[in-house]
Amino acid sequence: MKTWYLACDLKNDPELIKAYELAHKQVWPEIIQSIYDAGILNCEIYRVHNRLLMVLVTTDEFSFETKAQMDAINPTVQQWEELMWKYQLALPEEASTTKWVLMKQIFSLNDQEN
């Protein structure tokens, strides 16, 4: 298993943030299935203000490239992603078409000497 951390921003609008959270309480079953089909074992999203953190736990074989290819040919995933763009905003340092950005680990307590 592997764990990945990704960041994304939401548009800084309380009503849009509320709607985004509501959408994630009612994720379409086809989206859930597409997540599992890609080799994602668990997915969690956290929010502080308008910044999101996604934690993915995947199989060792999981690939972001394969997931992107699967999503590109799935019309329901494309519809969901289009809906999410109403709420999401690319990070300031990223291309305007980039949503979730892989985060770099900079510290682990497990790596520290006792």
Helices and strands as residue ranges (DSSP letters): E 2-10, H 14-23, H 29-37, E 40-48, E 51-58, H 64-72, H 75-84, E 88-89, E 101-102, G 109-111
